[in-house]
Amino acid sequence: MDPLDELIFTVLTQHTSDLNAGRAFKAMRSRYRAWHDVMGAPAEALANAIKTGGLANQKAPRIQHILAEILRRHGHFDLTFLAAMPLEEARAWLRALPGVGPKTAAVVLAFSFGMPAMPVDTHILRVSKRVGLISKKTSAEDAHDILEAMLRPEDRFRAHVLLITHGRTTCKARRPLCGQCALNDVCPSKVTPD
């Protein structure tokens, strides 16, 4: 996916499902064909376009601020220049955008550029805490750096995919399927049936 598309889509995924974010992104792009149009739209109209993604009144101005800052700093919306930067420099450039945190920056870098960034979402954070990769008190922000440092750069993307899949299918938030888990014998958090 184009890096700016990935960035804005990831903002839309915050606190909602990928399915709802996809619907919101599609609705926004069908109403506003150019990023200049998104940036210049009345915030209320943009919020209406992305309402299927949830929290539209917060996300609409955030998207507009991100676009305005990219344009101010870079002069256009093409973010492909980030591919030529070292990982940490590209991450810092993205993190300096308003409302762009470690997960959003890591998603853009990993998925748009194939850089060895480790996005940590709620599933990965939960699984990592439960299996003891990180402490139960580790914040989502700190988890990015800790997990990245544990893994070789070439293993980060695969680890991201495996951890998120495990969190969605087995190590679920409310009812983990510990009896079906491949890590059941070594997991310090396994739930035993009554």
Contact map, one row per residue, 1 for C-alpha under 8 A:
11101100000000000000000000000000000000000000000000000000000000000000000000000000000000000000000000000000000000110000000000000000000000000000000000000000000000000000000000000000000000000000000000
11111100000000000000000000000000000000000000000000000000000000000000000000000000000000000000000000000000000000010000000000000000000000000000000000000000000000000000000000000000000000000000000000
11111110000000000000000000000000000000000000000000000000000000000000000000000111000000000000000000000000000100011000000000000000000000000000000000000000000000000000000000000000000000000000000000
01111111000000000000000000000000000000000000000000000000000000000000000000001110000000000000000000000000000000000000000000000000000000000000000000000000000000000000000000000000000000000000000000
11111111100000000000000000000000000000000000000000000000000000000000000000000000000000000000000000000000000000000000000000000000000000000000000000000000000000000000000000000000000000000000000000
11111111110000000000000000000000000000000000000000000000000000000000000000000000000000000000000000000000001100110000000000000000000000000000000000000000000000000000000000000000000000000000000000
00111111111000000000000000000000000000000000000000000000000000000000000000000000000000000000000000000001101100000000000000000000000000000000000000000000000000000000000000000000000000000000000000
00011111111100000000000010000000000000000000000000000000000000100000000000000000000000000000000000000000000000000000000000000000000000000000000000000000000000000000000000000000000000000000000000
00001111111110000000110010000000000000000000000000000000000000000000000000000000000000000000000000000000000000000000000000000000000000000000000000000000000000000000000000000000000000000000000000
00000111111111000000000000000000000000000000000000000000000000000000000000000000000000000000000000000001001000000000000000000000000000000000000000000000000000000000000000000000000000000000000000
00000011111111000000000000000000000000000000000000000000001000100000000000000000000000000000000000010001000000000000000000000000000000000000000000000000000000000000000000000000000000000000000000
00000001111111010000100110000000000000000000000000001000001000000000000000000000000000000000000000000000000000000000000000000000000000000000000000000000000000000000000000000000000000000000000000
00000000111111111101100000000000000000000000000000001000000000000000000000000000000000000000000000000000000000000000000000000000000000000000000000000000000000000000000000000000000000000000000000
00000000011111110000000000000000000000000000000000000000000000000000000000000000000000000000000000000000000000000000000000000000000000000000000000000000000000000000000000000000000000000000000000
00000000000011111000000000000000000000000000000000000110000000000000000000000000000000000000000000000000000000000000000000000000000000000000000000000000000000000000000000000000000000000000000000
00000000000111111101100000000000000000000000000000001100000000000000000000000000000000000000000000000000000000000000000000000000000000000000000000000000000000000000000000000000000000000000000000
00000000000010111111100000000000000000000000000000001000000000000000000000000000000000000000000000000000000000000000000000000000000000000000000000000000000000000000000000000000000000000000000000
00000000000010011111110000000000000000000000000000000000000000000000000000000000000000000000000000000000000000000000000000000000000000000000000000000000000000000000000000000000000000000000000000
00000000000000001111111000000000000000000000000000000000000000000000000000000000000000000000000000000000000000000000000000000000000000000000000000000000000000000000000000000000000000000000000000
00000000000010011111111100000000000000000000000000011100000000000000000000000000000000000000000000000000000000000000000000000000000000000000000000000000000000000000000000000000000000000000000000
00000000100110011111111110000000000000000000000000011000000000000000000000000000000000000000000000000000000000000000000000000000000000000000000000000000000000000000000000000000000000000000000000
00000000100000000111111111000000000000000000000000001000000000000000000000000000000000000000000000000000000000000000000000000000000000000000000000000000000000000000000000000000000000000000000000
00000000000000000011111111100000000000000000000001011000000000000000000000000000000000000000000000000000000000000000000000000000000000000000000000000000000000000000000000000000000000000000000000
00000000000100000001111111110000000000000000000011111000000000000000000000000000000000000000000000000000000000000000000000000000000000000000000000000000000000000000000000000000000000000000000000
00000001100100000000111111111000000000000000000001000000000000000000000000000000000000000000000000000000000000000000000000000000000000000000000000000000000000000000000000000000000000000000000000
00000000000000000000011111111100000000000000000000000000000000000000000000000000000000000000000000000000000000000000000000000000000000000000000000000000000000000000000000000000000000000000000000
00000000000000000000001111111110000000000000000011000000000000000000000000000000000000000000000000000000000000000000000000000000000000000000000000000000000000000000000000000000000000000000000000
00000000000000000000000111111111000001000000010011000000000000000000000000000000000000000000000000000000000000000000000000000000000000000000000000000000000000000000000000000000000000000000000000
00000000000000000000000011111111110000000000000000000000000000000000000000000000000000000000000000000000000000000000000000000000000000000000000000000000000000000000000000000000000000000000000000
00000000000000000000000001111111100000000000000000000000000000000000000000000000000000000000000000000000000000000000000000000000000000000000000000000000000000000000000000000000000000000000000000
00000000000000000000000000111111100000000000000010000000000000000000000000000000000000000000000000000000000000000000000000000000000000000000000000000000000000000000000000000000000000000000000000
00000000000000000000000000011111111011000000000000000000000000000000000000000000000000000000000000000000000000000000000000000000000000000000000000000000000000000000000000000000000000000000000000
00000000000000000000000000001111111011000000000000000000000000000000000000000000000000000000000000000000000000000000000000000000000000000000000000000000000000000000000000000000000000000000000000
00000000000000000000000000001001111111000000000000000000000000000000000000000000000000000000000000000000000000000000000000000000000000000000000000000000000000000000000000000000000000000000000000
00000000000000000000000000000001111111100000000000000000000000000010000000001000000000000000000000000000000000000000000000000000000000000000000000000000000000000000000000000000000000000000000000
00000000000000000000000000000000011111110000000000000000000000000000000000000000000000000000000000000000000000000000000000000000000000000000000000000000000000000000000000000000000000000000000000
00000000000000000000000000000001111111111000000000000000000000000000000000000000000000000000000000000000000000000000000000000000000000000000000000000000000000000000000000000000000000000000000000
00000000000000000000000000010001111111111000010000000000000000010000000000000000000000000000000000000000000000000000000000000000000000000000000000000000000000000000000000000000000000000000000000
00000000000000000000000000000000001111111000000000000000000000111011000000000000000000000000000000000000000000000000000000000000000000000000000000000000000000000000000000000000000000000000000000
00000000000000000000000000000000000111111100000000000000000000010000000000000000000000000000000000000000000000000000000000000000000000000000000000000000000000000000000000000000000000000000000000
00000000000000000000000000000000000011111110110000000000000000000000000000000000000000000000000000000000000000000000000000000000000000000000000000000000000000000000000000000000000000000000000000
00000000000000000000000000000000000000011111110000000000000000000000000000000000000000000000000000000000000000000000000000000000000000000000000000000000000000000000000000000000000000000000000000
00000000000000000000000000000000000000001111111000000000100110000000000000000000000000000000000000000000000000000000000000000000000000000000000000000000000000000000000000000000000000000000000000
00000000000000000000000000000000000000000111111100000000100100000000000000000000000000000000000000000000000000000000000000000000000000000000000000000000000000000000000000000000000000000000000000
00000000000000000000000000000000000000001111111110000000000000000000000000000000000000000000000000000000000000000000000000000000000000000000000000000000000000000000000000000000000000000000000000
00000000000000000000000000010000000001001111111111000000000100000000000000000000000000000000000000000000000000000000000000000000000000000000000000000000000000000000000000000000000000000000000000
00000000000000000000000000000000000000000011111111100001101100000000000000000000000000000000000000000000000000000000000000000000000000000000000000000000000000000000000000000000000000000000000000
00000000000000000000000000000000000000000001111111100001000000000000000000000000000000000000000000000000000000000000000000000000000000000000000000000000000000000000000000000000000000000000000000
00000000000000000000000100110010000000000000111111110000000000000000000000000000000000000000000000000000000000000000000000000000000000000000000000000000000000000000000000000000000000000000000000
00000000000000000000001110110000000000000000011111111101000100000000000000000000000000000000000000000000000000000000000000000000000000000000000000000000000000000000000000000000000000000000000000
00000000000000000000000100000000000000000000001111111111000000000000000000000000000000000000000000000000000000000000000000000000000000000000000000000000000000000000000000000000000000000000000000
00000000000000000001101100000000000000000000000011111101000000000000000000000000000000000000000000000000000000000000000000000000000000000000000000000000000000000000000000000000000000000000000000
00000000000110011001111100000000000000000000000001111111000000000000000000000000000000000000000000000000000000000000000000000000000000000000000000000000000000000000000000000000000000000000000000
00000000000000110001000000000000000000000000000001111111000000000000000000000000000000000000000000000000000000000000000000000000000000000000000000000000000000000000000000000000000000000000000000
00000000000000100000000000000000000000000000000000101111111000000000000000000000000000000000000000000000000000000000000000000000000000000000000000000000000000000000000000000000000000000000000000
00000000000000000000000000000000000000000000001101111111111100000000000000000000000000000000000000000000000000000000000000000000000000000000000000000000000000000000000000000000000000000000000000
00000000000000000000000000000000000000000011001000000011111110000000000000000000000000000000000000000000000000000000000000000000000000000000000000000000000000000000000000000000000000000000000000
00000000000000000000000000000000000000000000000000000011111111000000000000000000000000000000000000000000000000000000000000000000000000000000000000000000000000000000000000000000000000000000000000
00000000001100000000000000000000000000000000001000000011111111100000000000000000000000000000000000000000000000000000000000000000000000000000000000000000000000000000000000000000000000000000000000
00000000000000000000000000000000000000000011011001000001111111110000000000000000000000000000000000000000000000000000000000000000000000000000000000000000000000000000000000000000000000000000000000
00000000000000000000000000000000000000000010000000000000111111111000000000000000000000000000000000000000000000000000000000000000000000000000000000000000000000000000000000000000000000000000000000
00000000000000000000000000000000000000000000000000000000011111111100000000000000000000000000000001100000000000000000000000000000000000000000000000000000000000000000000000000000000000000000000000
00000001001000000000000000000000000000100000000000000000001111111110000000000000000000000000000000000000000000000000000000000000000000000000000000000000000000000000000000000000000000000000000000
00000000000000000000000000000000000001110000000000000000000111111111000000000000000000000000000000000000000000000000000000000000000000000000000000000000000000000000000000000000000000000000000000
00000000000000000000000000000000000000100000000000000000000011111111100000000000000000000000000001000000000000000000000000000000000000000000000000000000000000000000000000000000000000000000000000
00000000000000000000000000000000000000000000000000000000000001111111110000000000000000000000000011100000000000000000000000000000000000000000000000000000000000000000000000000000000000000000000000
00000000000000000000000000000000001000100000000000000000000000111111111000001000000000000000000000000000000000000000000000000000000000000000000000000000000000000000000000000000000000000000000000
00000000000000000000000000000000000000100000000000000000000000011111111100000000000000000000000000000000000000000000000000000000000000000000000000000000000000000000000000000000000000000000000000
00000000000000000000000000000000000000000000000000000000000000001111111110000000000000000000000011000000000000000000000000000000000000000000000000000000000000000000000000000000000000000000000000
00000000000000000000000000000000000000000000000000000000000000000111111111111000000000000000000010000000000000000000000000000000000000000000000000000000000000000000000000000000000000000000000000
00000000000000000000000000000000000000000000000000000000000000000011111111111000000000000000000000000000000000000000000000000000000000000000000000000000000000000000000000000000000000000000000000
00000000000000000000000000000000000000000000000000000000000000000001111111100000000000000000000000000000000000000000000000000000000000000000000000000000000000000000000000000000000000000000000000
00000000000000000000000000000000000000000000000000000000000000000000111111100000000000000000000000000000000000000000000000000000000000000000000000000000000000000000000000000000000000000000000000
00000000000000000000000000000000000000000000000000000000000000000000011111111000000000000000000000000000000000000000000000000000000000000000000000000000000000000000000000000000000000000000000000
00000000000000000000000000000000000000000000000000000000000000000000011111111000000000000000000000000000000000000000000000000000000000000000000000000000000000000000000000000000000000000000000000
00000000000000000000000000000000000000000000000000000000000000000000011001111100000000000000000000000000000000000000000000000000000000000000000000000000000000000000000000000000000000000000000000
00010000000000000000000000000000001000000000000000000000000000000010011001111110000000000000000000000000000000000000000000000000000000000000000000000000000000000000000000000000000000000000000000
00110000000000000000000000000000000000000000000000000000000000000000000000011111100000000000000000000000000000000000000000000000000000000000000000000000000000000000000000000000000000000000000000
00110000000000000000000000000000000000000000000000000000000000000000000000001111110000000000000000000000000000000000000000000000000000000000000000000000000000000000000000000000000000000000000000
00100000000000000000000000000000000000000000000000000000000000000000000000000111111000000000000000000000000000000000000000000000000000000000000000000000000000000000000000000000000000000000000000
00000000000000000000000000000000000000000000000000000000000000000000000000000111111110000000000000000000000000000000000000000000000000000000000000000000000000000000000000000000000000000000000000
00000000000000000000000000000000000000000000000000000000000000000000000000000011111110000100000000000000000000000000000000000000000000000000000000000000000000000000000000000000000000000000000000
00000000000000000000000000000000000000000000000000000000000000000000000000000001111111000100000000000000000000001000000000000000000000000000000000000000000000000000000000000000000000000000000000
00000000000000000000000000000000000000000000000000000000000000000000000000000000111111000000000000000000000000000000000000000000000000000000000000000000000000000000000000000000000000000000000000
00000000000000000000000000000000000000000000000000000000000000000000000000000000111111101100000000000000000000000000000000000000000000000000000000000000000000000000000000000000000000000000000000
00000000000000000000000000000000000000000000000000000000000000000000000000000000001111111100000000000000000000000000000000000000000000000000000000000000000000000000000000000000000000000000000000
00000000000000000000000000000000000000000000000000000000000000000000000000000000000011111110000000000000000010000011100000000000000000000000000000000000000000000000000000000000000000000000000000
00000000000000000000000000000000000000000000000000000000000000000000000000000000000001111111000000000000000000000000000000000000000000000000000000000000000000000000000000000000000000000000000000
00000000000000000000000000000000000000000000000000000000000000000000000000000000000011111111100000000000000000000000000000000000000000000000000000000000000000000000000000000000000000000000000000
00000000000000000000000000000000000000000000000000000000000000000000000000000000011011111111110000000000000010000000000000000000000000000000000000000000000000000000000000000000000000000000000000
00000000000000000000000000000000000000000000000000000000000000000000000000000000000000111111111000000000110010000000000000000000000000000000000000000000000000000000000000000000000000000000000000
00000000000000000000000000000000000000000000000000000000000000000000000000000000000000011111111100000000000000000000000000000000000000000000000000000000000000000000000000000000000000000000000000
00000000000000000000000000000000000000000000000000000000000000000000000000000000000000001111111110000000000000000000000000000000000000000000000000000000000000000000000000000000000000000000000000
00000000000000000000000000000000000000000000000000000000000000000000000000000000000000000111111110010000100000000000000000000000000000000000000000000000000000000000000000000000000000000000000000
00000000000000000000000000000000000000000000000000000000000000000000000000000000000000000011111111011100100000000000000000000000000000000000000000000000000000000000000000000000000000000000000000
00000000000000000000000000000000000000000000000000000000000000000000000000000000000000000001111111010000000000000000000000000000000000000000000000000000000000000000000000000000000000000000000000
00000000000000000000000000000000000000000000000000000000000000000100110000000000000000000000111111110000000000000000000000000000000000000000000000000000000000000000000000000000000000000000000000
00000000000000000000000000000000000000000000000000000000000001001100100000000000000000000000001111110000000000000000000000000000000000000000000000000000000000000000000000000000000000000000000000
00000000000000000000000000000000000000000000000000000000000001000100000000000000000000000000000011111000000000000000000000000000000000000000000000000000000000000000000000000000000000000000000000
00000000001000000000000000000000000000000000000000000000000000000000000000000000000000000000011111111111100000000000000000000000000000000000000000000000000000000000000000000000000000000000000000
00000000000000000000000000000000000000000000000000000000000000000000000000000000000000000000001000111111100000000000000000000000000000000000100000000000000000000000000000000000000000000000000000
00000000000000000000000000000000000000000000000000000000000000000000000000000000000000000000001000011111110000000000001000000000000000000000100100000000000000000000000000000000000000000000000000
00000000000000000000000000000000000000000000000000000000000000000000000000000000000000000000000000011111111000000000001110000000000000000000100100000000000000000000000000000000000000000000000000
00000010011000000000000000000000000000000000000000000000000000000000000000000000000000000000000000011111111100000000001000000000000000000000000000000000000000000000000000000000000000000000000000
00000010000000000000000000000000000000000000000000000000000000000000000000000000000000000010011000011111111110000000001000000000000000000000000000000000000000000000000000000000000000000000000000
00000000000000000000000000000000000000000000000000000000000000000000000000000000000000000010000000000111111111000000111000000000000000000000000000000000000000000000000000000000000000000000000000
00000110010000000000000000000000000000000000000000000000000000000000000000000000000000000000000000000011111111110000111000000000000000000000000000000000000000000000000000000000000000000000000000
00100110000000000000000000000000000000000000000000000000000000000000000000000000000000000000000000000001111111111000000000000000000000000000000000000000000000000000000000000000000000000000000000
00000000000000000000000000000000000000000000000000000000000000000000000000000000000000100110000000000000111111111111100000000000000000000000000000000000000000000000000000000000000000000000000000
00000000000000000000000000000000000000000000000000000000000000000000000000000000000000000000000000000000011111111111111000000000000000000000000000000000000010000000000000000000000000000000000000
10000100000000000000000000000000000000000000000000000000000000000000000000000000000000000000000000000000001111111110000000000000000000000000000000000000000000000000000000000000000000000000000000
11100100000000000000000000000000000000000000000000000000000000000000000000000000000000000000000000000000001111111100000000000000000000000000000000000000000000000000000000000000000000000000000000
00100000000000000000000000000000000000000000000000000000000000000000000000000000001000000000000000000000000111111110000000000000000000000000000000000000000000000000000000000000000000000000000000
00000000000000000000000000000000000000000000000000000000000000000000000000000000000000000000000000000000000011111111000000000000000000000000000000000000000000000000000000000000000000000000000000
00000000000000000000000000000000000000000000000000000000000000000000000000000000000000100000000000000000000011101111100000000000000000000000000000000000000000000000000000000000000000000000000000
00000000000000000000000000000000000000000000000000000000000000000000000000000000000000100000000000000000000011000111110000000000000000000000000000000000111110000000000000000000000000000000000000
00000000000000000000000000000000000000000000000000000000000000000000000000000000000000100000000000000000011011000011111000000000000000000000000000010000100110000000000000000000000000000000000000
00000000000000000000000000000000000000000000000000000000000000000000000000000000000000000000000000000000011001000001111100000000000000000000000100110000000110010000000000000000000000000000000000
00000000000000000000000000000000000000000000000000000000000000000000000000000000000000000000000000000111111001000000111110000000000000000000000100000000000000010000000000000000000000000000000000
00000000000000000000000000000000000000000000000000000000000000000000000000000000000000000000000000000010000000000000011111111000000000000001001100000000000000010000000000000000000000000000000000
00000000000000000000000000000000000000000000000000000000000000000000000000000000000000000000000000000010000000000000001111111000000000000001000000000000000000000001000000000000000000000000000000
00000000000000000000000000000000000000000000000000000000000000000000000000000000000000000000000000000000000000000000000111111100000000000001000000000000000000000000000000000000000000000000000000
00000000000000000000000000000000000000000000000000000000000000000000000000000000000000000000000000000000000000000000000111111110000000000000000000000000000000000011001100011000000000000000000000
00000000000000000000000000000000000000000000000000000000000000000000000000000000000000000000000000000000000000000000000111111111000000000000000000000000000000010011001000000000000000000000000000
00000000000000000000000000000000000000000000000000000000000000000000000000000000000000000000000000000000000000000000000111111111100000000001001000000000000000000000000000000000000000000000000000
00000000000000000000000000000000000000000000000000000000000000000000000000000000000000000000000000000000000000000000000001111111110000000000000000000000000000000000001000001000000000000000000000
00000000000000000000000000000000000000000000000000000000000000000000000000000000000000000000000000000000000000000000000000111111111000000000000000000000000000000010011000100000000000000000000000
00000000000000000000000000000000000000000000000000000000000000000000000000000000000000000000000000000000000000000000000000011111111111000000000000000000000000000010000000000000000000000000000000
00000000000000000000000000000000000000000000000000000000000000000000000000000000000000000000000000000000000000000000000000001111111111110100000000000000000000000000000000000000000000000000000000
00000000000000000000000000000000000000000000000000000000000000000000000000000000000000000000000000000000000000000000000000000111111110010000000000000000000000000000000000000000000000000011110000
00000000000000000000000000000000000000000000000000000000000000000000000000000000000000000000000000000000000000000000000000000011111110000000000000000000000000000000000000000000000000000111100000
00000000000000000000000000000000000000000000000000000000000000000000000000000000000000000000000000000000000000000000000000000001111111110000000000000000000000000000000000000000000000000011000000
00000000000000000000000000000000000000000000000000000000000000000000000000000000000000000000000000000000000000000000000000000001111111100000000000100000000000000000000000000000000000000000000000
00000000000000000000000000000000000000000000000000000000000000000000000000000000000000000000000000000000000000000000000000000001100111110100001001100000000000000000000000000000000000000000000000
00000000000000000000000000000000000000000000000000000000000000000000000000000000000000000000000000000000000000000000000000000000100111111100000000000000000000000000000000000000000000000000000000
00000000000000000000000000000000000000000000000000000000000000000000000000000000000000000000000000000000000000000000000000000000110101111100000000000000000000000000000000000000000000000000000000
00000000000000000000000000000000000000000000000000000000000000000000000000000000000000000000000000000000000000000000000000000000000000111110000000000000000000000000000000000000000000000000000000
00000000000000000000000000000000000000000000000000000000000000000000000000000000000000000000000000000000000000000000000000000000100001111111011000000000000000000000000000000000000000000000000000
00000000000000000000000000000000000000000000000000000000000000000000000000000000000000000000000000000000000000000000000000000000000000001111111000000000000000000000000000000000000000000000000000
00000000000000000000000000000000000000000000000000000000000000000000000000000000000000000000000000000000000000000000000111001000000000000111111100000000000000000000000000000000000000000000000000
00000000000000000000000000000000000000000000000000000000000000000000000000000000000000000000000000001110000000000000000000000000000000000011111110000000000000000000000000000000000000000000000000
00000000000000000000000000000000000000000000000000000000000000000000000000000000000000000000000000000000000000000000000000000000000000000111111111000000000000000000000000000000000000000000000000
00000000000000000000000000000000000000000000000000000000000000000000000000000000000000000000000000000000000000000000000100001000000001000111111111100000000000000000000000000000000000000000000000
00000000000000000000000000000000000000000000000000000000000000000000000000000000000000000000000000000110000000000000011100000000000000000001111111110000000000000000000000000000000000000000000000
00000000000000000000000000000000000000000000000000000000000000000000000000000000000000000000000000000000000000000000000000000000000000000000111111111000000000000000000000000000000000000000000000
00000000000000000000000000000000000000000000000000000000000000000000000000000000000000000000000000000000000000000000000000000000000001000000011111111100000000000000000000000000000000000000000000
00000000000000000000000000000000000000000000000000000000000000000000000000000000000000000000000000000000000000000000010000000000000011000000001111111110000000000000000000000000000000000000000000
00000000000000000000000000000000000000000000000000000000000000000000000000000000000000000000000000000000000000000000110000000000000000000000000111111111100100000000000000000000000000000000000000
00000000000000000000000000000000000000000000000000000000000000000000000000000000000000000000000000000000000000000000000000000000000000000000000011111111000000000000000000000000000000000000000000
00000000000000000000000000000000000000000000000000000000000000000000000000000000000000000000000000000000000000000000000000000000000000000000000001111111000000000000000000000000000000000000000000
00000000000000000000000000000000000000000000000000000000000000000000000000000000000000000000000000000000000000000000000000000000000000000000000000111111101100000000000000000000000000000000000000
00000000000000000000000000000000000000000000000000000000000000000000000000000000000000000000000000000000000000000000000000000000000000000000000000011111111100000000000000000000000000000000000000
00000000000000000000000000000000000000000000000000000000000000000000000000000000000000000000000000000000000000000001100000000000000000000000000000010011111100000000000000000000000000000000000000
00000000000000000000000000000000000000000000000000000000000000000000000000000000000000000000000000000000000000000001000000000000000000000000000000000001111110000000000000000000000000000000000000
00000000000000000000000000000000000000000000000000000000000000000000000000000000000000000000000000000000000000000001000000000000000000000000000000000011111111100000000000000000000000000000000000
00000000000000000000000000000000000000000000000000000000000000000000000000000000000000000000000000000000000000000001110000000000000000000000000000010011111111110000000000000000000000000000000000
00000000000000000000000000000000000000000000000000000000000000000000000000000000000000000000000000000000000001000001110000000000000000000000000000000000011111111000000000000000000000000000000000
00000000000000000000000000000000000000000000000000000000000000000000000000000000000000000000000000000000000000000000000000000000000000000000000000000000001111111100000000000000000000000000000000
00000000000000000000000000000000000000000000000000000000000000000000000000000000000000000000000000000000000000000000000000000000000000000000000000000000001111111110000000000000000000000000000000
00000000000000000000000000000000000000000000000000000000000000000000000000000000000000000000000000000000000000000000011100010000000000000000000000000000000111111111000000000000000000000000000000
00000000000000000000000000000000000000000000000000000000000000000000000000000000000000000000000000000000000000000000000000000000000000000000000000000000000011111111100000000000000000000000000000
00000000000000000000000000000000000000000000000000000000000000000000000000000000000000000000000000000000000000000000000000000000000000000000000000000000000001111111110000000000000000000000000000
00000000000000000000000000000000000000000000000000000000000000000000000000000000000000000000000000000000000000000000000000110011000000000000000000000000000000111111111000000000000000000000000000
00000000000000000000000000000000000000000000000000000000000000000000000000000000000000000000000000000000000000000000000010110000000000000000000000000000000000011111111100000000000000000000000000
00000000000000000000000000000000000000000000000000000000000000000000000000000000000000000000000000000000000000000000000000000000000000000000000000000000000000001111111110000000000000000000000000
00000000000000000000000000000000000000000000000000000000000000000000000000000000000000000000000000000000000000000000000000000010000000000000000000000000000000000111111111100000000000000000000000
00000000000000000000000000000000000000000000000000000000000000000000000000000000000000000000000000000000000000000000000000110110000000000000000000000000000000000011111111111000000000000000000000
00000000000000000000000000000000000000000000000000000000000000000000000000000000000000000000000000000000000000000000000000100000000000000000000000000000000000000001111111110000000000000000000000
00000000000000000000000000000000000000000000000000000000000000000000000000000000000000000000000000000000000000000000000000000000000000000000000000000000000000000000111111110000000000000000000000
00000000000000000000000000000000000000000000000000000000000000000000000000000000000000000000000000000000000000000000000000000000000000000000000000000000000000000000011111110001110110000000000000
00000000000000000000000000000000000000000000000000000000000000000000000000000000000000000000000000000000000000000000000000000010000000000000000000000000000000000000011111111011110010000000000000
00000000000000000000000000000000000000000000000000000000000000000000000000000000000000000000000000000000000000000000000000100000000000000000000000000000000000000000001111111111100000000000000000
00000000000000000000000000000000000000000000000000000000000000000000000000000000000000000000000000000000000000000000000000100100000000000000000000000000000000000000001000111111000000000000000000
00000000000000000000000000000000000000000000000000000000000000000000000000000000000000000000000000000000000000000000000000000000000000000000000000000000000000000000000000011111000000000000000000
00000000000000000000000000000000000000000000000000000000000000000000000000000000000000000000000000000000000000000000000000000000000000000000000000000000000000000000000000111111100000000000000000
00000000000000000000000000000000000000000000000000000000000000000000000000000000000000000000000000000000000000000000000000000000000000000000000000000000000000000000000001111111110000000000001000
00000000000000000000000000000000000000000000000000000000000000000000000000000000000000000000000000000000000000000000000000000000000000000000000000000000000000000000000001110011111110000000000000
00000000000000000000000000000000000000000000000000000000000000000000000000000000000000000000000000000000000000000000000000000000000000000000000000000000000000000000000001100001111110010000011100
00000000000000000000000000000000000000000000000000000000000000000000000000000000000000000000000000000000000000000000000000000000000000000000000000000000000000000000000000000000111110010000000100
00000000000000000000000000000000000000000000000000000000000000000000000000000000000000000000000000000000000000000000000000000000000000000000000000000000000000000000000001000000111111010000000000
00000000000000000000000000000000000000000000000000000000000000000000000000000000000000000000000000000000000000000000000000000000000000000000000000000000000000000000000001100000111111110000000000
00000000000000000000000000000000000000000000000000000000000000000000000000000000000000000000000000000000000000000000000000000000000000000000000000000000000000000000000000000000000111111000000000
00000000000000000000000000000000000000000000000000000000000000000000000000000000000000000000000000000000000000000000000000000000000000000000000000000000000000000000000000000000000011111110000000
00000000000000000000000000000000000000000000000000000000000000000000000000000000000000000000000000000000000000000000000000000000000000000000000000000000000000000000000000000000011111111110010000
00000000000000000000000000000000000000000000000000000000000000000000000000000000000000000000000000000000000000000000000000000000000000000000000000000000000000000000000000000000000001111110000000
00000000000000000000000000000000000000000000000000000000000000000000000000000000000000000000000000000000000000000000000000000000001000000000000000000000000000000000000000000000000000111111000000
00000000000000000000000000000000000000000000000000000000000000000000000000000000000000000000000000000000000000000000000000000000011100000000000000000000000000000000000000000000000000111111110000
00000000000000000000000000000000000000000000000000000000000000000000000000000000000000000000000000000000000000000000000000000000011100000000000000000000000000000000000000000000000000000111110000
00000000000000000000000000000000000000000000000000000000000000000000000000000000000000000000000000000000000000000000000000000000011000000000000000000000000000000000000000000000000000000011111000
00000000000000000000000000000000000000000000000000000000000000000000000000000000000000000000000000000000000000000000000000000000010000000000000000000000000000000000000000000000010000010011111100
00000000000000000000000000000000000000000000000000000000000000000000000000000000000000000000000000000000000000000000000000000000000000000000000000000000000000000000000000000001010000000000111110
00000000000000000000000000000000000000000000000000000000000000000000000000000000000000000000000000000000000000000000000000000000000000000000000000000000000000000000000000000000011000000000011111
00000000000000000000000000000000000000000000000000000000000000000000000000000000000000000000000000000000000000000000000000000000000000000000000000000000000000000000000000000000000000000000001111
00000000000000000000000000000000000000000000000000000000000000000000000000000000000000000000000000000000000000000000000000000000000000000000000000000000000000000000000000000000000000000000000111
